[in-house]
Amino acid sequence: MSSGKSLWRLLRLSHDRGDLYLGLSAVGFATYVGLAYREAQGRDLRLEMDLLRRDQERALREARPSFSDARPLYGATVARGVGPAGFDGPVALPRVSVGQRVAVLEESVGPDGAYSRCRNDFGEGLYLAAFLDTKE
């Protein structure tokens, strides 16, 4: 109990001398500077992310997909994704997502005839036939 009384005595003494408010002001100012610094860093990071996103969008627009003259056999929906690593490569169907509509151009191609050559809004390529839903 004596430590509680001595704490109150110390606070009262600091209040009377003005030290308490000087210390609280210093803590408040240090907090303000720290928060302003973090906000400035966040603003810089957001600006950099916006610039990177614009560059990426420009690169995607410039990398226009090339489409063949092949006529679609039928339409299908991507029913399953290929996994976290994805099915990526020079012959893969680009930027595929579950639920996306694709046009099947050719069936039973690729290794073991397990793939279909498809077209989406981003290009043409192979996708696993078992992962396509052909029910309309």
Backbone bond lengths (Angstrom), bond angles and torsions (degrees), N, CA, C in turn:
res aa  C-N    CA-C-N  psi(-1)  N-CA   C-N-CA  omega(-1)  CA-C   N-CA-C  phi
1 M - - - 1.448 - - 1.523 111.06 -
2 S 1.326 116.60 -29.74 1.462 119.13 -179.21 1.519 111.22 -68.88
3 S 1.359 117.44 -29.79 1.465 118.91 178.64 1.526 109.94 -68.38
4 G 1.339 117.77 -33.66 1.457 121.26 176.53 1.516 111.26 -66.23
5 K 1.357 117.09 -40.59 1.462 120.61 178.62 1.513 111.27 -67.90
6 S 1.339 115.81 -37.66 1.465 118.42 -179.61 1.530 110.52 -70.22
7 L 1.342 116.90 -32.02 1.455 119.94 177.26 1.527 109.55 -65.74
8 W 1.337 116.67 -45.72 1.462 119.65 178.89 1.522 111.17 -64.56
9 R 1.310 115.88 -36.98 1.462 120.17 177.84 1.533 110.17 -63.71
10 L 1.346 116.39 -42.24 1.467 121.45 179.37 1.530 110.75 -65.66
11 L 1.345 116.97 -41.25 1.459 120.43 177.08 1.525 111.42 -63.68
12 R 1.325 116.14 -42.04 1.472 120.23 179.89 1.524 110.85 -64.31
13 L 1.329 116.68 -41.38 1.455 121.64 178.55 1.535 110.43 -64.76
14 S 1.341 116.50 -42.63 1.480 120.56 178.57 1.523 110.17 -64.70
15 H 1.330 116.50 -37.76 1.461 120.82 177.33 1.529 110.81 -63.65
16 D 1.301 116.46 -45.86 1.462 120.52 -178.10 1.526 111.52 -64.03
17 R 1.339 117.63 -37.35 1.477 120.71 -178.68 1.526 111.58 -83.94
18 G 1.358 118.67 -16.42 1.460 121.58 -178.58 1.519 113.33 91.37
19 D 1.337 116.44 -2.48 1.467 120.22 -179.19 1.531 111.55 -64.03
20 L 1.306 116.05 -35.37 1.464 120.68 -177.56 1.525 110.68 -58.55
21 Y 1.309 117.14 -46.99 1.459 121.33 -176.61 1.520 111.71 -73.23
22 L 1.309 116.70 -31.91 1.457 120.21 174.90 1.532 109.92 -64.19
23 G 1.322 116.45 -44.13 1.462 120.69 178.77 1.518 111.85 -65.56
24 L 1.345 116.85 -44.43 1.457 120.21 178.22 1.530 111.29 -63.42
25 S 1.310 116.98 -37.11 1.459 120.28 177.09 1.517 111.00 -64.71
26 A 1.320 116.79 -41.86 1.468 120.47 178.86 1.522 111.04 -63.41
27 V 1.333 117.12 -42.22 1.464 120.87 178.26 1.532 109.87 -64.81
28 G 1.300 117.64 -43.02 1.456 121.41 178.60 1.519 112.04 -62.54
29 F 1.324 116.66 -43.06 1.459 119.88 179.14 1.528 110.97 -65.38
30 A 1.329 118.03 -42.07 1.463 121.54 179.10 1.533 110.35 -62.98
31 T 1.327 116.63 -39.04 1.463 120.55 177.58 1.523 110.73 -64.77
32 Y 1.327 116.82 -43.16 1.459 121.37 178.70 1.531 111.13 -60.57
33 V 1.323 116.56 -45.78 1.462 120.47 -179.68 1.534 110.35 -62.73
34 G 1.331 116.44 -42.95 1.463 119.73 178.98 1.514 112.32 -62.72
35 L 1.323 117.48 -43.86 1.458 121.03 179.04 1.531 111.80 -67.19
36 A 1.319 117.29 -39.42 1.466 120.30 177.69 1.525 110.65 -64.24
37 Y 1.315 116.89 -38.40 1.469 121.12 178.31 1.528 110.24 -64.87
38 R 1.335 116.82 -45.38 1.471 120.15 179.03 1.524 111.40 -63.11
39 E 1.324 116.85 -39.59 1.455 120.23 178.61 1.527 111.26 -64.56
40 A 1.326 116.75 -40.92 1.466 120.41 178.02 1.528 110.56 -64.03
41 Q 1.321 116.98 -40.45 1.462 120.03 177.42 1.526 110.46 -63.73
42 G 1.321 117.22 -42.79 1.457 121.35 179.14 1.516 111.56 -63.46
43 R 1.337 116.61 -39.41 1.461 121.00 178.43 1.527 109.70 -63.78
44 D 1.338 116.91 -43.41 1.459 120.75 178.09 1.524 110.76 -63.09
45 L 1.319 117.00 -40.60 1.456 121.34 179.68 1.526 111.01 -65.68
46 R 1.336 117.05 -42.32 1.465 120.42 177.49 1.526 110.96 -63.01
47 L 1.325 116.94 -40.77 1.464 120.78 178.32 1.524 110.48 -62.95
48 E 1.318 116.68 -44.38 1.460 120.88 178.96 1.527 111.18 -63.95
49 M 1.334 117.28 -40.40 1.462 120.53 178.36 1.529 111.02 -65.41
50 D 1.337 117.91 -38.71 1.458 120.90 177.09 1.525 111.00 -62.84
51 L 1.333 116.47 -42.59 1.466 120.27 178.58 1.523 111.05 -63.65
52 L 1.332 117.25 -42.01 1.464 120.59 178.66 1.526 111.05 -64.64
53 R 1.339 116.79 -40.85 1.462 120.13 179.19 1.520 110.69 -63.89
54 R 1.345 117.50 -41.91 1.467 120.44 177.94 1.528 111.06 -63.03
55 D 1.333 116.69 -42.26 1.462 120.20 177.93 1.519 111.06 -61.92
56 Q 1.331 117.03 -41.83 1.458 121.15 179.65 1.531 110.45 -65.89
57 E 1.313 117.93 -43.39 1.460 120.79 178.62 1.524 110.95 -62.89
58 R 1.339 117.05 -40.41 1.452 120.60 177.92 1.527 110.54 -64.08
59 A 1.323 116.81 -42.43 1.463 120.69 179.02 1.529 110.94 -63.41
60 L 1.329 117.34 -39.04 1.467 120.28 177.92 1.527 111.50 -67.26
61 R 1.338 116.91 -38.11 1.466 119.48 177.78 1.527 110.87 -66.46
62 E 1.334 116.47 -38.94 1.455 120.41 -178.43 1.524 112.00 -72.47
63 A 1.320 117.30 -28.11 1.466 121.33 179.08 1.522 108.31 -87.86
64 R 1.294 115.27 65.53 1.458 120.72 -178.13 1.531 109.85 -64.00
65 P 1.322 116.51 136.68 1.466 118.93 179.78 1.524 110.66 -71.05
66 S 1.312 115.33 148.62 1.460 119.50 175.64 1.526 107.52 -103.61
67 F 1.303 115.64 134.31 1.452 121.02 -178.41 1.523 109.16 -116.01
68 S 1.315 115.01 141.83 1.459 120.15 176.13 1.521 109.29 -81.98
69 D 1.318 116.13 173.88 1.460 121.18 177.97 1.526 111.89 -88.23
70 A 1.330 117.54 5.48 1.464 121.38 -176.58 1.526 110.60 -63.27
71 R 1.301 115.90 138.48 1.466 121.49 177.90 1.527 108.86 -87.64
72 P 1.316 116.93 139.73 1.469 119.61 179.26 1.522 111.83 -67.30
73 L 1.332 115.18 141.48 1.458 121.00 174.30 1.525 110.18 -77.97
74 Y 1.325 115.66 -43.01 1.462 122.18 179.89 1.526 108.40 -167.59
75 G 1.314 115.68 169.93 1.454 121.82 177.07 1.516 110.66 -97.34
76 A 1.315 116.53 153.18 1.465 121.50 178.17 1.529 108.67 -147.42
77 T 1.313 115.05 166.22 1.462 122.38 177.14 1.516 108.40 -118.81
78 V 1.323 116.14 136.82 1.464 120.20 177.00 1.526 107.12 -71.12
79 A 1.337 115.94 114.97 1.466 121.38 -174.97 1.522 112.29 -93.00
80 R 1.331 117.28 -29.69 1.470 120.72 -178.21 1.514 109.58 -138.00
81 G 1.333 114.82 146.09 1.454 120.30 173.01 1.513 109.59 -83.77
82 V 1.304 116.09 165.73 1.459 120.46 -176.04 1.520 111.51 -88.80
83 G 1.295 119.44 -10.47 1.457 121.72 179.13 1.509 110.59 124.86
84 P 1.330 116.25 178.45 1.465 119.09 -175.95 1.522 112.94 -64.12
85 A 1.326 117.96 -33.60 1.464 120.01 -179.81 1.517 110.53 -77.65
86 G 1.328 116.89 -24.51 1.450 120.82 179.40 1.515 111.96 76.54
87 F 1.298 114.53 172.81 1.460 122.24 175.91 1.513 104.46 -107.05
88 D 1.318 116.27 101.03 1.449 120.89 -171.33 1.510 109.41 -125.71
89 G 1.283 116.48 147.56 1.446 120.82 177.58 1.509 110.18 155.17
90 P 1.319 116.84 179.58 1.464 119.71 -175.37 1.524 114.07 -68.67
91 V 1.326 118.99 -21.67 1.466 120.78 -179.24 1.520 112.62 -106.67
92 A 1.312 118.18 1.16 1.465 121.78 -177.48 1.524 110.85 -79.84
93 L 1.317 115.76 150.40 1.454 121.78 174.43 1.524 108.30 -66.40
94 P 1.339 118.75 123.79 1.471 120.20 -173.68 1.528 113.31 -78.44
95 R 1.326 115.35 145.98 1.470 125.35 171.04 1.525 112.57 49.21
96 V 1.314 115.63 59.99 1.465 122.30 -178.94 1.524 109.61 -92.19
97 S 1.328 116.60 141.03 1.459 120.65 174.22 1.529 108.55 -137.84
98 V 1.313 115.03 152.69 1.465 120.64 -179.49 1.526 109.17 -62.63
99 G 1.329 116.07 135.36 1.453 121.66 -179.08 1.520 113.37 91.94
100 Q 1.313 117.11 -6.67 1.463 121.36 -178.54 1.536 110.42 -74.97
101 R 1.326 116.93 139.84 1.464 122.09 176.25 1.527 108.95 -83.77
102 V 1.326 115.79 136.15 1.458 121.91 177.09 1.523 108.49 -132.90
103 A 1.324 115.00 157.80 1.465 120.96 174.82 1.522 107.01 -105.35
104 V 1.314 117.16 125.19 1.466 121.80 179.11 1.529 107.48 -84.92
105 L 1.330 115.95 121.44 1.458 121.88 -177.48 1.522 112.20 -97.40
106 E 1.335 116.15 -30.90 1.458 121.05 -176.69 1.523 107.71 -155.65
107 E 1.314 116.77 142.43 1.466 121.53 179.94 1.524 110.63 -108.14
108 S 1.322 115.03 162.16 1.471 123.55 173.22 1.524 112.67 53.38
109 V 1.316 115.93 56.23 1.466 120.80 176.33 1.517 108.74 -117.75
110 G 1.299 116.76 169.49 1.454 121.90 177.58 1.513 111.66 78.87
111 P 1.319 116.86 -170.87 1.469 121.64 -177.94 1.527 111.56 -57.82
112 D 1.301 116.75 127.40 1.466 124.45 178.79 1.525 113.11 58.80
113 G 1.328 117.94 15.58 1.459 120.91 -179.87 1.511 112.98 63.78
114 A 1.332 117.11 24.59 1.462 121.74 -174.79 1.527 113.41 -86.37
115 Y 1.320 117.77 0.31 1.462 121.06 -174.40 1.522 110.54 -118.99
116 S 1.323 114.37 158.82 1.462 121.87 171.79 1.521 106.95 -119.65
117 R 1.329 115.61 142.53 1.465 119.02 174.12 1.519 106.16 -86.22
118 C 1.338 115.61 122.17 1.460 121.47 -172.31 1.520 110.80 -125.14
119 R 1.333 114.79 166.08 1.465 122.47 175.70 1.525 107.82 -131.56
120 N 1.332 115.88 133.29 1.472 120.95 170.37 1.526 107.36 -126.63
121 D 1.308 118.11 -169.18 1.465 121.70 -177.74 1.525 112.79 -67.16
122 F 1.330 117.15 -15.21 1.454 120.72 -172.99 1.518 113.54 -107.47
123 G 1.308 117.99 -4.48 1.459 119.99 178.97 1.519 111.92 149.45
124 E 1.329 114.10 -165.71 1.455 121.65 179.96 1.516 109.31 -124.40
125 G 1.325 115.38 152.01 1.454 119.16 177.42 1.518 110.71 174.00
126 L 1.324 114.52 -175.54 1.459 121.19 -178.21 1.519 111.15 -89.47
127 Y 1.340 115.58 145.16 1.458 121.57 173.32 1.528 107.03 -145.09
128 L 1.325 116.66 147.45 1.462 121.56 -178.66 1.527 110.50 -58.49
129 A 1.330 116.54 123.28 1.458 121.29 -177.88 1.530 111.25 -63.48
130 A 1.321 117.66 -34.08 1.461 120.83 -179.30 1.530 111.82 -66.30
131 F 1.324 118.32 -18.93 1.464 121.75 -178.53 1.519 112.14 -96.20
132 L 1.324 117.56 7.61 1.463 122.22 177.83 1.511 109.60 -105.98
133 D 1.329 116.55 136.47 1.458 122.69 176.11 1.510 108.04 -101.27
134 T 1.321 115.99 114.79 1.467 120.50 -175.83 1.520 112.48 -95.48
135 K 1.318 118.61 -1.02 1.468 121.40 179.32 1.514 109.72 -71.15
136 E 1.274 116.26 131.25 1.481 121.18 179.80 1.499 110.14 -101.67
